[in-house]
Amino acid sequence: MSAVPVPARVLNPVARLVAAVRTAYRGPASAVEDAVVCLLARGHLLIEDVPGVGKTTLATALGRSLGVGVHRIQFTPDTLPSDILGLTVFNARTQEFEFHPGPVFTPVLLADEINRATPKTQAALLQAMNERAVSSDGVTRPLPEPFLVLATQNPVEYLGTYPLPESQLDRFLMRISLGYPERSEERRLLIAGGADRILAALAPEMSLAELKEAQEATEKVTVVDKLMDYVLEIVARTRKSRELILGVSPRGAQGFFRAVQARALVSGRAFATPDDVKRVAVPVLAHRVLASLPGAFDATAVGRKERDAIQRILDDVPVPL
């Protein structure tokens, strides 16, 4: 492998960041790694799970470990686009219109229960996520760097919700489910009295300069031709599968490739492997496809057919040696 080794000044802060978030969030370690993968790949994360499993803790721990601000928006049906993006108001003293930035102008945004907002409000946020800028009164204002959205939605409680359409789900690099913590981890959480004390004690473990260098290093992670063909074959089969009526888009393929690179860097490598592809395939691709034969509605099984279809594709595509 001819990949140039990743400098310790890049790998060490990434490892410290993962370890710091793990001290506060006691759920699956894979969820922390996925959040950091999204951060390094300049993507966004959608967490689909029941209340109380640590979604807010994960977002807050990530923001504090980066030493940046975290804003939380509780979405409701009456949340307006201006409540997120900001608005322009007239200043009677200066006789001028002034723009007041909304909570979206933050490095880490926790969009809680995003599917409770109306489609118009959802679209306003997702446009900002895609373009990393907010346009108001003919002026485009860039969002801060880094800019990471951790959005949550409840897969069980569908009363009064507006599910995200496929075109908007495509804006998220990953969709994951946290699940419940292991008994040993939950025991530690009970003894500690919850995560609030741990969160309050978290110190920044990665500077913004170190994060920028890690993001640039992610783009340089080596993906050999055989592995590139492996990625493209998986994407192509989602478009040909009889189980799916909607395959992965070119934007989805780009996100898949970048997530593979970020996963390699989180694992401490300057080169990607087939294991990196397998690890990120389902969380990156399953929400970008649509099953052709959806079964009877089951709120606890939303997305299961798509995840199973992606897993079968992974099982069928030969792994490059």
Phi and psi in degrees as a GROMACS rama.xvg file:
@    title "Ramachandran Plot"
@    xaxis  label "Phi"
@    yaxis  label "Psi"
@TYPE xy
-94.7283  13.6199  SER-2
-65.8039  141.916  ALA-3
-77.0959  128.812  VAL-4
-57.8515  144.044  PRO-5
-76.8107  128.79  VAL-6
-59.962  149.08  PRO-7
-61.2605  -29.8339  ALA-8
-66.1653  -16.0399  ARG-9
-94.7479  -46.8913  VAL-10
-68.5401  -40.3752  LEU-11
-62.2073  -46.9309  ASN-12
-62.3897  -35.6223  PRO-13
-63.6523  -44.85  VAL-14
-63.8196  -40.4347  ALA-15
-65.1494  -38.406  ARG-16
-62.6938  -47.71  LEU-17
-60.6978  -44.2035  VAL-18
-65.1084  -39.4202  ALA-19
-65.7784  -44.6949  ALA-20
-63.9303  -34.9705  VAL-21
-66.2572  -26.7037  ARG-22
-67.3434  -28.5119  THR-23
-97.4151  -39.1313  ALA-24
-95.8589  116.921  TYR-25
-100.458  12.0663  ARG-26
-81.5173  -162.222  GLY-27
-57.7873  135.57  PRO-28
-62.2498  -28.1775  ALA-29
-61.9696  -31.3743  SER-30
-66.9209  -40.0561  ALA-31
-64.2584  -44.6974  VAL-32
-62.478  -39.8935  GLU-33
-63.9459  -40.2839  ASP-34
-63.4972  -40.8649  ALA-35
-70.3423  -35.4985  VAL-36
-59.7624  -46.0177  VAL-37
-60.7571  -39.9703  CYS-38
-63.6161  -46.4393  LEU-39
-69.6225  -31.7782  LEU-40
-88.294  4.35598  ALA-41
57.8139  41.4775  ARG-42
-113.47  -171.607  GLY-43
-128.648  155.957  HIS-44
-121.377  131.059  LEU-45
-109.585  120.627  LEU-46
-106.965  118.617  ILE-47
-112.013  105.543  GLU-48
-164.688  172.858  ASP-49
-74.1058  160.561  VAL-50
-65.8954  150.969  PRO-51
86.5021  11.8689  GLY-52
-101.616  3.96098  VAL-53
110.488  17.4222  GLY-54
-62.6272  -46.533  LYS-55
-66.8307  -38.7697  THR-56
-61.6675  -42.5241  THR-57
-61.6126  -46.4545  LEU-58
-65.2353  -44.8557  ALA-59
-65.0603  -42.2213  THR-60
-63.3918  -38.7469  ALA-61
-65.2617  -45.0537  LEU-62
-63.7066  -44.0237  GLY-63
-69.8457  -32.4705  ARG-64
-71.2207  -19.4422  SER-65
-92.6799  -12.1563  LEU-66
72.5083  29.0835  GLY-67
-121.908  169.73  VAL-68
-75.816  148.425  GLY-69
-126.082  122.381  VAL-70
-109.967  139.22  HIS-71
-115.981  129.656  ARG-72
-115.512  122.566  ILE-73
-90.3773  106.487  GLN-74
-76.4882  138.533  PHE-75
-138.38  166.472  THR-76
-59.7984  -22.8295  PRO-77
-97.9581  8.90867  ASP-78
-68.7367  129.475  THR-79
-101.449  157.691  LEU-80
-54.5922  -37.2938  PRO-81
-67.282  -23.9815  SER-82
-68.2435  -17.6601  ASP-83
-105.365  -48.988  ILE-84
-85.0339  -29.1224  LEU-85
108.535  177.292  GLY-86
-151.669  161.944  LEU-87
-100.476  129.015  THR-88
-126.355  155.428  VAL-89
-88.182  127.435  PHE-90
-94.8282  110.037  ASN-91
-65.2634  -28.4065  ALA-92
-72.5817  -44.1687  ARG-93
-93.4196  -8.82503  THR-94
58.853  35.8204  GLN-95
-135.614  156.957  GLU-96
-86.4329  135.677  PHE-97
-124.397  140.501  GLU-98
-91.9777  128.253  PHE-99
-107.116  108.706  HIS-100
-61.7856  144.529  PRO-101
-90.017  -178.812  GLY-102
-66.1206  -10.9692  PRO-103
-67.5214  -19.4967  VAL-104
-81.5799  70.3539  PHE-105
-150.256  149.737  THR-106
-64.0334  -39.4627  PRO-107
-126.1  120.323  VAL-108
-115.265  123.971  LEU-109
-97.6801  107.618  LEU-110
-96.1056  92.5748  ALA-111
-82.8404  128.132  ASP-112
53.6244  57.7033  GLU-113
-61.643  -27.429  ILE-114
-79.3909  5.32755  ASN-115
-90.8725  -12.3641  ARG-116
-82.2236  157.567  ALA-117
-71.0517  158.785  THR-118
-53.9327  -35.9936  PRO-119
-63.2992  -42.9905  LYS-120
-70.6603  -40.9971  THR-121
-57.4081  -45.7995  GLN-122
-63.1622  -36.1367  ALA-123
-63.0804  -43.7832  ALA-124
-68.5476  -42.608  LEU-125
-69.1544  -29.2814  LEU-126
-65.4514  -42.0704  GLN-127
-62.804  -38.7694  ALA-128
-63.3276  -40.4571  MET-129
-74.5583  -43.1559  ASN-130
-94.2858  -12.8264  GLU-131
53.98  38.1283  ARG-132
-159.603  159.813  ALA-133
-123.779  128.973  VAL-134
-105.616  129.015  SER-135
-146.71  126.911  SER-136
53.8819  40.3788  ASP-137
78.9699  4.48087  GLY-138
-113.402  130.222  VAL-139
-100.5  124.142  THR-140
-114.699  120.286  ARG-141
-69.2645  147.1  PRO-142
-84.2744  159.933  LEU-143
-66.8309  158.308  PRO-144
-115.037  127.551  GLU-145
-75.1655  163.903  PRO-146
-135.617  109.317  PHE-147
-125.701  126.185  LEU-148
-104.514  122.125  VAL-149
-107.544  102.15  LEU-150
-99.9779  146.486  ALA-151
-124.289  149.508  THR-152
-148.442  148.548  GLN-153
-93.3011  118.78  ASN-154
-78.1776  -8.84007  PRO-155
-101.533  -42.2138  VAL-156
-91.6089  92.837  GLU-157
-99.504  -3.84048  TYR-158
-66.1308  124.361  LEU-159
75.875  27.7096  GLY-160
-115.539  161.62  THR-161
-126.927  89.9127  TYR-162
-54.9546  142.302  PRO-163
-67.9767  130.009  LEU-164
-71.9458  165.375  PRO-165
-58.8063  -38.1778  GLU-166
-63.998  -29.171  SER-167
-88.3407  -32.6013  GLN-168
-59.8885  -30.3515  LEU-169
-63.3172  -17.8895  ASP-170
-74.4817  -18.1103  ARG-171
-89.7627  131.952  PHE-172
-66.7663  -41.6535  LEU-173
-135.71  149.698  MET-174
-126.101  124.445  ARG-175
-132.023  166.889  ILE-176
-122.41  132.87  SER-177
-78.0366  -42.134  LEU-178
74.2632  -178.875  GLY-179
-91.6147  149.795  TYR-180
-71.1835  159.594  PRO-181
-63.9966  155.91  GLU-182
-59.4059  -40.0254  ARG-183
-63.7341  -38.5832  SER-184
-70.893  -38.7214  GLU-185
-67.6495  -32.6478  GLU-186
-61.7084  -45.8478  ARG-187
-61.591  -38.2679  ARG-188
-64.4975  -40.5758  LEU-189
-65.7354  -42.5023  LEU-190
-64.6807  -38.4078  ILE-191
-74.1505  -11.6748  ALA-192
79.7279  26.1617  GLY-193
100.135  179.647  GLY-194
-93.1173  -9.46686  ALA-195
-60.8769  -43.0369  ASP-196
-65.2913  -40.4447  ARG-197
-65.9046  -41.6756  ILE-198
-62.0982  -40.7528  LEU-199
-64.2985  -27.077  ALA-200
-91.9972  -4.74323  ALA-201
-67.0023  134.917  LEU-202
-112.79  152.525  ALA-203
-57.8845  130.997  PRO-204
-113.252  -6.68981  GLU-205
-146.756  124.036  MET-206
-79.9935  164.858  SER-207
-65.3985  -32.6162  LEU-208
-66.069  -40.671  ALA-209
-66.9381  -36.9269  GLU-210
-65.1175  -43.9599  LEU-211
-60.7103  -41.097  LYS-212
-66.0388  -37.5139  GLU-213
-68.0822  -38.3192  ALA-214
-65.3096  -38.9062  GLN-215
-68.7532  -36.4636  GLU-216
-66.8133  -32.5644  ALA-217
-59.7606  -41.6861  THR-218
-68.4908  -15.9555  GLU-219
-100.772  0.254629  LYS-220
-60.6765  132.065  VAL-221
-73.9709  129.637  THR-222
-124.905  106.82  VAL-223
-68.1941  163.691  VAL-224
-57.8647  -41.9834  ASP-225
-62.2368  -38.5045  LYS-226
-73.5852  -35.1759  LEU-227
-61.399  -43.4688  MET-228
-63.4227  -35.7542  ASP-229
-62.0725  -45.8231  TYR-230
-61.4682  -47.079  VAL-231
-66.3135  -34.646  LEU-232
-67.4421  -39.4996  GLU-233
-62.3386  -44.8907  ILE-234
-62.2187  -44.692  VAL-235
-61.9222  -38.0523  ALA-236
-70.5697  -25.5323  ARG-237
-67.4085  -27.5758  THR-238
-83.8714  -17.4589  ARG-239
-105.057  -13.8688  LYS-240
-62.3784  135.807  SER-241
-73.552  -15.7013  ARG-242
-79.0792  -17.4646  GLU-243
-120.979  137.638  LEU-244
-101.445  -9.01169  ILE-245
-134.514  117.547  LEU-246
-93.0411  -177.957  GLY-247
-73.0066  133.053  VAL-248
-78.4216  164.894  SER-249
-56.5646  -36.0985  PRO-250
-64.2597  -38.4733  ARG-251
-64.328  -38.2895  GLY-252
-64.8756  -39.9684  ALA-253
-63.8753  -42.324  GLN-254
-64.2201  -39.0287  GLY-255
-59.2044  -47.5806  PHE-256
-62.3118  -44.7192  PHE-257
-68.4875  -34.9548  ARG-258
-66.6396  -35.8395  ALA-259
-61.7209  -44.3865  VAL-260
-63.2431  -44.7668  GLN-261
-65.4516  -37.5125  ALA-262
-62.958  -38.9426  ARG-263
-62.7188  -42.2238  ALA-264
-67.3389  -40.5723  LEU-265
-61.566  -30.2174  VAL-266
-83.5306  0.846684  SER-267
85.684  22.7474  GLY-268
-121.095  151.986  ARG-269
-96.1983  6.14906  ALA-270
-139.558  146.683  PHE-271
-89.3861  155.393  ALA-272
-129.446  166.045  THR-273
-56.7549  -31.1517  PRO-274
-62.7802  -35.0964  ASP-275
-63.8377  -41.7997  ASP-276
-62.0853  -47.1516  VAL-277
-64.95  -35.6868  LYS-278
-67.122  -37.4624  ARG-279
-100.327  -8.6399  VAL-280
-58.9129  -51.1678  ALA-281
-66.8184  -50.5924  VAL-282
-64.9214  -23.8844  PRO-283
-88.4012  -34.9067  VAL-284
-102.05  -30.0736  LEU-285
-61.5153  -33.3128  ALA-286
-85.2609  -0.873481  HIS-287
-100.936  -1.44266  ARG-288
-118.606  168.859  VAL-289
-138.242  125.779  LEU-290
-67.7286  143.082  ALA-291
-80.0043  -24.4368  SER-292
-125.813  71.9796  LEU-293
-61.8924  139.09  PRO-294
-84.3524  -170.735  GLY-295
-60.5571  146.232  ALA-296
-60.2432  127.822  PHE-297
-142.692  105.638  ASP-298
-60.1303  -26.3628  ALA-299
-83.7742  -6.32198  THR-300
-122.653  18.2934  ALA-301
-61.7992  127.369  VAL-302
88.4787  -4.4824  GLY-303
-65.1209  -42.2614  ARG-304
-61.9774  -39.7875  LYS-305
-66.8625  -43.0894  GLU-306
-62.5642  -42.2337  ARG-307
-64.3063  -38.0487  ASP-308
-64.6749  -42.7447  ALA-309
-64.3408  -40.4162  ILE-310
-64.8059  -37.961  GLN-311
-66.5612  -36.52  ARG-312
-63.3864  -43.4362  ILE-313
-60.0817  -38.8791  LEU-314
-69.4198  -29.116  ASP-315
-88.3673  -31.1527  ASP-316
-75.0929  125.626  VAL-317
-60.9436  135.291  PRO-318
-80.8728  129.004  VAL-319
-67.6042  142.145  PRO-320
